[in-house]
C-alpha cells in the first residue's frame, strides 16, 4: 500500500495508526465507511498502545485547513490537539480502544488497556529539552546599570535587538535573563504559532499544551550553525534556536566565542523574520521573528578590570571583529557596560523599579504602537519595513536634524537610519508622545551608534 501522495517519501512513526487502520479496513476487520473523513495521527507500540508524538498541533492545523472535521490522536496529545478550534478531537489510548469506537462497541475496561507511559517523548526518544525558566527573576535584582535597564525597557516595548558589552560581573547575563519579565503575554494567534513550532521540535511539555509567554532561548556558544538556524538530513528538517525563540528572545552569551559563520547566519532571519532551509528534496520555512540579545566580553582574557588585561591590541581587535559589522548594523541598541559602583551596589535597590512597574509602561507603549499601526500587518515598531517607515512615519525636519548630520558625515548608514527611527518611535511611545522629537531621535542615535571597541 502507499500513502497519498505516493511520490513523497514518508518517514517517522506519525503514520503508524493510519497504516494499521487502513490494513484492518482492507481486511474487513472494520468498516471502511467508519474510517471515512478521519485523520489519524499517532505512534503504535507493539503492545497496541498509542504513543504520544511531537508535531501534533501543526498536523491538526493542517488537517483542519484541508477540511477534515475529526482527528484521532494519542490521549497524551489531546490537550495540544484541542487548541485548534472548530475540530473534533478523539483521544485514544490504544488500538483496541480505537477499534471499539470504529465498530460502535463498548470501550474496553481499564484492565484491558495497556499501561500508559508517564513521560512525553520527543522524536529522538529522549525527554523534551525544555528547561524550566525561573519565575522569581525581577529587574530589581540588577544593581546599578540604569542605562542598561532603560535599554531593556525600550527593547521590550519595540522588539528591538540589543547588544551588551563589558567585563565579567557587570550584569550582562542578569539583564538579558530579565527581559522576558518585561514583555506582555503572547496574543492568541502568536501563542498558537509558537506552540506549533515547539510541538514540531518535540520541546512542548505535556503539562503545558499552550505556550502563552514569550520564549527565552539561550544556546551555548558551542552550538553549530544547524542548531542555530535549523537543519537536518533529507526531508526531516528541524527548527533551530532562531525558530524556538520565535516571538520571544534569542540570547547569545559570549557572542564572539560562537563558531565562524554562525553569527552571520542570523542576518537573513533578522531581516526577513523566517528561515528558509533548502535541500535537494525541497525547501522548508520556519518562522523566526525574535528579539536578538548579544553579550560579549571586551577581550579573550575577560579581565575584570581593563588594567589587568593581558591581551595585545591586535588580539582585542581580532576578538571584537568576530561580531561582524553587517551584524552590528542590524542591532538597534548597543551599550558598553561598566561594573556598578560601591554606592550602587549598596543603595540602588531602594530606587530600582520592579519588572511589574516597567512591564506596565511597556504594555502601554505597545498598545499605543498597535493603535498607530492599525490596518497594517505590523504590531511593533521594529516590524515596520524601511520604505513604509520613511514614507509614513518620518518625524519633522527639525527633529531629524541630528540624524541628517550623521548621514552626511557617514557615521550613519541608510539601514541604521531606519533602525534609529524605529527606536525613536518606541521612546516616544514610552513617553506617551504623539511623535518623536529631537531628544527622542538623539537618544535613539546614541543607542544605535554605541561602538564595541
C-alpha positions as CSV (number, residue, x, y, z in Angstrom):
1,X,0.0,0.0,0.0
2,X,1.0,3.7,-0.3
3,X,0.2,6.9,1.5
4,X,-1.0,9.8,-0.5
5,X,0.8,11.4,-2.2
6,X,2.7,8.3,-3.2
7,X,5.5,10.2,-4.8
8,X,6.5,11.8,-1.5
9,X,8.7,9.6,0.8
10,X,7.3,9.2,4.3
11,X,9.4,8.9,7.4
12,X,8.6,8.7,11.1
13,X,6.1,7.0,13.4
14,X,3.3,9.5,12.9
15,X,1.7,7.3,10.3
16,X,1.6,4.1,12.4
17,X,-2.0,4.3,13.4
18,X,-3.2,5.4,10.0
19,X,-1.5,2.4,8.3
20,X,-2.8,0.0,10.9
21,X,-6.4,1.1,10.5
22,X,-6.1,1.1,6.7
23,X,-4.9,-2.5,6.8
24,X,-7.7,-3.5,9.2
25,X,-10.2,-1.8,6.9
26,X,-8.8,-3.7,3.9
27,X,-9.1,-6.9,5.8
28,X,-12.7,-6.0,6.6
29,X,-11.9,-6.1,10.3
30,X,-13.6,-2.7,10.5
31,X,-15.9,-1.0,8.1
32,X,-14.2,1.3,5.6
33,X,-17.1,3.7,5.9
34,X,-16.4,4.2,9.7
35,X,-12.9,5.4,8.7
36,X,-14.0,7.9,6.1
37,X,-13.2,11.5,6.8
38,X,-10.9,10.7,9.8
39,X,-7.4,12.0,10.2
40,X,-5.4,9.5,12.3
41,X,-2.1,10.6,13.9
42,X,0.0,8.6,16.3
43,X,2.7,6.1,17.0
44,X,1.6,2.5,17.6
45,X,3.6,0.3,20.1
46,X,4.0,-3.4,19.8
47,X,1.6,-3.8,22.8
48,X,-1.1,-1.9,20.9
49,X,-0.6,1.3,23.0
50,X,-0.9,4.7,21.3
51,X,2.3,6.6,22.0
52,X,2.5,10.4,22.1
53,X,4.3,12.1,19.3
54,X,5.7,15.6,18.6
55,X,4.1,17.8,16.0
56,X,0.5,17.1,16.7
57,X,-0.6,20.7,16.8
58,X,0.6,21.6,13.2
59,X,-0.7,18.3,12.0
60,X,-4.2,19.1,13.3
61,X,-4.0,22.6,12.0
62,X,-3.1,21.2,8.5
63,X,-6.0,18.7,8.8
64,X,-8.4,21.5,9.7
65,X,-7.2,23.6,6.8
66,X,-7.8,20.6,4.5
67,X,-11.4,20.4,5.6
68,X,-11.3,17.5,8.0
69,X,-13.6,17.7,11.0
70,X,-12.5,14.8,13.1
71,X,-8.9,13.9,14.2
72,X,-7.8,10.9,16.2
73,X,-4.7,11.4,18.4
74,X,-3.0,9.7,21.3
75,X,-4.6,10.5,24.6
76,X,-1.4,12.2,25.8
77,X,-1.6,14.7,22.9
78,X,-5.3,15.5,23.4
79,X,-4.8,18.8,25.2
80,X,-2.4,20.0,22.5
81,X,-4.8,18.9,19.7
82,X,-7.7,20.7,21.2
83,X,-6.0,24.0,20.8
84,X,-7.3,24.1,17.2
85,X,-10.8,25.5,17.2
86,X,-13.8,24.0,15.3
87,X,-12.5,20.5,15.1
88,X,-13.5,17.3,16.9
89,X,-10.6,15.6,18.7
90,X,-10.9,11.9,19.6
91,X,-8.2,10.9,22.0
92,X,-7.5,7.1,22.3
93,X,-5.1,5.2,24.5
94,X,-4.8,2.0,22.4
95,X,-5.6,0.5,19.0
96,X,-8.2,-1.7,20.8
97,X,-10.0,1.4,22.1
98,X,-9.9,2.9,18.6
99,X,-11.3,-0.3,17.0
100,X,-14.2,-0.3,19.6
101,X,-15.0,3.3,18.5
102,X,-14.9,2.4,14.8
103,X,-17.1,-0.7,15.4
104,X,-19.5,1.2,17.7
105,X,-18.8,-1.2,20.5
106,X,-18.4,-0.5,24.2
107,X,-15.0,0.8,25.1
108,X,-12.5,-1.6,26.8
109,X,-12.2,-1.6,30.5
110,X,-9.2,-0.1,32.2
111,X,-7.9,-3.6,33.0
112,X,-7.9,-4.4,29.2
113,X,-5.9,-1.2,28.4
114,X,-2.1,-1.3,28.2
115,X,-0.2,0.7,30.9
116,X,0.4,4.3,29.8
117,X,3.8,5.8,29.8
118,X,4.3,8.7,32.1
119,X,6.8,10.6,30.0
120,X,6.2,12.5,26.8
121,X,9.0,11.7,24.4
122,X,10.4,13.7,21.6
123,X,11.4,12.4,18.1
124,X,14.8,11.2,19.3
125,X,13.3,9.1,22.2
126,X,14.6,11.5,24.8
127,X,12.5,13.6,27.2
128,X,11.9,17.0,25.6
129,X,14.7,19.5,26.2
130,X,12.6,22.4,27.6
131,X,14.4,23.8,30.7
132,X,12.2,25.3,33.4
133,X,12.6,29.1,33.5
134,X,12.9,30.7,36.9
135,X,9.8,32.6,37.8
136,X,11.4,34.7,40.5
137,X,13.5,36.9,38.3
138,X,12.9,40.6,38.7
139,X,14.6,43.7,37.3
140,X,15.3,44.9,40.9
141,X,17.8,42.1,41.2
142,X,20.2,44.2,39.0
143,X,22.1,46.8,41.0
144,X,23.1,50.0,39.1
145,X,23.1,49.9,35.2
146,X,20.4,52.5,34.9
147,X,21.1,53.0,31.2
148,X,21.0,49.2,30.6
149,X,17.7,48.8,32.4
150,X,16.3,51.7,30.2
151,X,17.6,49.9,27.1
152,X,15.8,46.7,28.2
153,X,12.6,48.7,28.6
154,X,13.0,50.1,25.0
155,X,13.8,46.7,23.7
156,X,10.7,45.1,25.3
157,X,8.4,47.9,24.1
158,X,9.5,47.9,20.5
159,X,11.1,44.5,19.9
160,X,14.5,46.0,19.3
161,X,17.7,43.9,19.1
162,X,20.2,44.6,21.9
163,X,24.0,44.2,22.4
164,X,25.7,44.4,25.8
165,X,29.5,44.5,26.0
166,X,31.6,44.8,29.2
167,X,33.8,42.9,31.6
168,X,32.6,39.9,33.5
169,X,30.4,40.6,36.5
170,X,28.9,43.8,35.2
171,X,25.4,42.3,34.8
172,X,25.1,41.4,31.1
173,X,23.6,38.0,31.6
174,X,21.4,39.1,34.6
175,X,19.9,41.9,32.4
176,X,19.2,39.6,29.4
177,X,17.5,37.0,31.6
178,X,15.1,39.6,32.9
179,X,14.0,40.9,29.5
180,X,11.1,38.3,29.4
181,X,9.7,39.7,32.6
182,X,9.1,43.0,30.9
183,X,7.3,41.6,27.8
184,X,3.5,41.1,27.7
185,X,1.9,37.7,27.2
186,X,1.6,36.4,23.6
187,X,-1.5,37.2,21.7
188,X,-3.7,34.1,20.9
189,X,-2.5,33.8,17.3
190,X,1.2,34.2,18.2
191,X,0.8,31.7,21.1
192,X,-0.6,29.1,18.7
193,X,2.2,29.8,16.2
194,X,4.9,29.4,18.9
195,X,3.3,26.3,20.4
196,X,3.2,24.7,16.9
197,X,7.0,25.3,16.5
198,X,7.8,23.7,19.9
199,X,5.5,20.8,19.1
200,X,7.4,20.1,15.9
201,X,10.7,20.3,17.8
202,X,9.5,17.9,20.5
203,X,10.1,20.5,23.3
204,X,6.5,21.0,24.3
205,X,5.9,19.7,27.9
206,X,2.8,17.6,28.3
207,X,1.5,19.8,31.1
208,X,1.8,23.0,29.0
209,X,-0.2,22.5,25.8
210,X,-0.2,26.2,25.0
211,X,2.8,28.5,25.3
212,X,1.5,31.9,26.4
213,X,4.7,33.7,27.4
214,X,7.4,34.8,25.1
215,X,10.0,32.1,24.9
216,X,13.6,32.7,26.0
217,X,16.2,30.6,24.2
218,X,19.9,30.7,25.1
219,X,22.0,28.2,23.2
220,X,25.6,27.5,24.3
221,X,28.4,29.1,22.3
222,X,29.5,25.7,21.1
223,X,26.2,25.4,19.1
224,X,26.6,24.7,15.4
225,X,25.0,26.6,12.6
226,X,22.4,23.9,12.1
227,X,21.5,24.1,15.8
228,X,21.0,27.9,15.5
229,X,19.1,28.3,12.2
230,X,17.8,24.7,11.9
231,X,18.6,21.8,9.7
232,X,18.6,18.0,9.4
233,X,19.1,15.3,6.8
234,X,16.8,14.7,3.9
235,X,13.2,15.8,4.4
236,X,13.4,15.6,8.2
237,X,14.2,19.2,8.9
238,X,14.1,20.6,12.5
239,X,13.7,24.2,13.6
240,X,16.7,25.8,15.2
241,X,17.2,28.2,18.0
242,X,16.0,31.2,16.0
243,X,12.7,29.5,15.5
244,X,12.4,28.2,19.0
245,X,12.8,31.8,20.1
246,X,10.1,33.0,17.7
247,X,8.0,35.8,19.2
248,X,10.5,35.8,22.1
249,X,14.2,36.3,22.9
250,X,17.3,34.7,21.5
251,X,20.1,35.3,23.9
252,X,23.7,34.6,22.7
253,X,26.1,34.9,25.6
254,X,29.8,35.1,24.9
255,X,28.9,36.0,21.3
256,X,32.5,36.1,19.9
257,X,33.0,32.5,21.1
258,X,30.5,31.1,18.6
259,X,31.9,29.3,15.6
260,X,32.8,31.2,12.5
261,X,29.8,31.9,10.3
262,X,27.2,31.1,13.0
263,X,26.5,34.7,13.9
264,X,26.4,35.9,10.3
265,X,23.8,33.2,9.6
266,X,21.5,35.3,11.7
267,X,21.4,38.2,9.3
268,X,18.8,36.7,6.9
269,X,16.3,35.8,9.7
270,X,16.8,39.2,11.3
271,X,15.8,40.9,8.1
272,X,13.0,38.6,6.9
273,X,11.6,37.1,10.1
274,X,11.9,33.5,8.8
275,X,14.4,30.8,7.9
276,X,14.4,29.0,4.6
277,X,16.2,25.6,4.6
278,X,16.9,24.4,1.1
279,X,17.6,20.8,0.3
280,X,17.6,18.7,-2.9
281,X,14.1,17.4,-2.0
282,X,12.6,20.8,-1.4
283,X,12.6,23.9,0.8
284,X,11.2,24.2,4.4
285,X,10.3,27.5,6.0
286,X,10.3,28.2,9.7
287,X,9.1,31.4,11.3
288,X,11.9,33.3,13.1
289,X,10.8,36.7,14.3
290,X,12.7,37.1,17.5
291,X,14.5,39.8,19.6
292,X,18.2,39.1,19.5
293,X,20.3,39.9,22.6
294,X,24.0,39.6,22.4
295,X,26.5,39.8,25.2
296,X,30.3,39.9,25.0
297,X,33.5,40.5,26.9
298,X,35.8,43.1,25.5
299,X,38.7,40.7,25.1
300,X,39.5,37.0,25.2
301,X,41.1,37.1,28.7
302,X,37.9,38.5,30.2
303,X,39.8,40.5,32.8
304,X,37.5,42.1,35.4
305,X,39.5,45.4,35.1
306,X,41.0,46.9,32.0
307,X,44.3,47.5,33.7
308,X,44.5,43.7,34.3
309,X,44.0,42.8,30.6
310,X,47.0,40.9,29.1
311,X,45.7,41.0,25.5
312,X,47.6,42.9,22.8
313,X,45.7,45.4,20.8
314,X,45.8,43.2,17.7
315,X,44.3,40.3,19.7
316,X,41.5,42.5,21.0
317,X,40.7,43.8,17.5
318,X,40.6,40.2,16.2
319,X,38.3,39.2,19.0
320,X,35.8,42.0,18.6
321,X,35.8,41.5,14.8
322,X,34.1,38.1,15.3
323,X,30.9,40.1,15.6
324,X,30.9,41.4,12.1
325,X,30.0,44.9,11.1
326,X,27.0,43.8,9.0
327,X,25.5,42.0,12.0
328,X,26.2,45.0,14.3
329,X,24.4,47.2,11.7
330,X,21.3,45.2,12.4
331,X,21.4,45.8,16.2
332,X,19.3,48.7,17.3
333,X,20.7,49.2,20.8
334,X,24.3,48.9,21.8
335,X,25.7,49.6,25.3
336,X,29.1,49.2,26.8
337,X,28.6,48.4,30.5
338,X,31.0,49.1,33.4
339,X,30.9,47.4,36.8
340,X,28.5,49.0,39.3
341,X,30.0,51.3,41.8
342,X,30.1,50.5,45.5
343,X,27.3,53.1,46.2
344,X,25.1,51.5,43.5
345,X,25.6,48.0,45.0
346,X,24.5,49.3,48.4
347,X,21.7,51.7,47.7
348,X,20.4,51.2,44.2
349,X,17.9,48.6,45.3
350,X,15.8,51.2,47.0
351,X,15.3,53.2,43.8
352,X,15.3,50.5,41.1
353,X,11.9,49.8,39.5
354,X,10.5,46.3,39.6
355,X,9.7,44.3,36.5
356,X,6.0,44.8,37.2
357,X,6.2,48.6,37.1
358,X,8.3,48.6,33.9
359,X,6.2,46.0,32.2
360,X,3.1,48.2,32.7
361,X,4.9,51.0,30.8
362,X,5.9,48.5,28.1
363,X,2.3,47.3,27.7
364,X,1.0,50.9,27.4
365,X,3.7,51.7,24.8
366,X,2.8,48.6,22.8
367,X,-0.8,49.4,22.9
368,X,0.0,52.9,21.6
369,X,2.0,51.4,18.7
370,X,-0.7,48.9,17.9
371,X,-3.2,51.8,17.7
372,X,-1.0,53.7,15.4
373,X,-0.3,50.7,13.2
374,X,-3.9,49.6,13.0
375,X,-4.8,48.5,9.5
376,X,-1.3,47.2,8.8
377,X,0.2,43.8,9.3
378,X,2.7,45.1,11.9
379,X,2.3,45.1,15.7
380,X,5.6,46.6,16.9
381,X,7.8,49.4,15.7
382,X,10.6,47.0,14.9
383,X,8.5,45.3,12.3
384,X,7.8,48.4,10.1
385,X,9.7,48.0,6.8
386,X,12.1,50.7,5.9
387,X,10.2,52.2,2.9
388,X,6.9,52.4,4.8
389,X,8.8,53.9,7.8
390,X,10.3,56.7,5.7
391,X,7.0,57.2,3.7
392,X,4.5,57.4,6.6
393,X,6.4,57.6,9.9
394,X,9.1,60.2,9.3
395,X,9.3,62.9,12.1
396,X,9.6,66.6,11.4
397,X,12.7,68.0,9.7
398,X,13.7,69.8,13.0
399,X,13.6,66.5,14.9
400,X,15.6,64.8,12.2
401,X,18.5,67.3,12.3
402,X,20.9,65.1,14.3
403,X,20.2,62.0,12.1
404,X,20.6,64.0,8.9
405,X,24.0,65.3,10.1
406,X,25.1,61.7,11.0
407,X,24.1,60.6,7.5
408,X,26.0,63.5,5.9
409,X,29.2,62.6,7.9
410,X,28.9,58.9,7.0
411,X,28.6,57.8,10.7
412,X,25.0,56.5,10.0
413,X,24.0,54.1,7.2
414,X,20.6,54.0,5.5
415,X,19.8,50.8,7.3
416,X,21.0,52.5,10.5
417,X,18.7,55.4,9.9
418,X,15.7,53.1,9.7
419,X,16.6,51.5,13.0
420,X,17.2,54.9,14.6
421,X,13.7,55.9,13.5
422,X,12.1,52.7,14.9
423,X,13.8,53.2,18.3
424,X,12.8,56.9,18.4
425,X,9.1,55.9,17.9
426,X,9.4,53.4,20.7
427,X,11.0,56.1,23.0
428,X,8.1,58.4,22.1
429,X,5.6,55.7,22.8
430,X,7.1,55.1,26.2
431,X,6.9,58.8,26.9
432,X,3.3,59.0,25.6
433,X,4.2,61.4,22.9
434,X,2.4,61.7,19.5
435,X,5.6,61.5,17.5
436,X,9.4,61.6,18.2
437,X,11.1,64.9,19.0
438,X,14.7,65.8,18.6
439,X,15.5,64.3,22.1
440,X,14.0,61.0,21.0
441,X,16.0,61.0,17.8
442,X,19.2,61.9,19.6
443,X,18.6,59.2,22.2
444,X,18.0,56.6,19.6
445,X,21.0,57.7,17.6
446,X,23.2,57.4,20.7
447,X,22.0,53.9,21.4
448,X,22.5,52.7,17.9
449,X,25.9,54.4,17.5
450,X,27.4,52.7,20.6
451,X,30.6,51.1,19.4
452,X,32.3,48.0,20.7
453,X,36.0,48.7,20.9
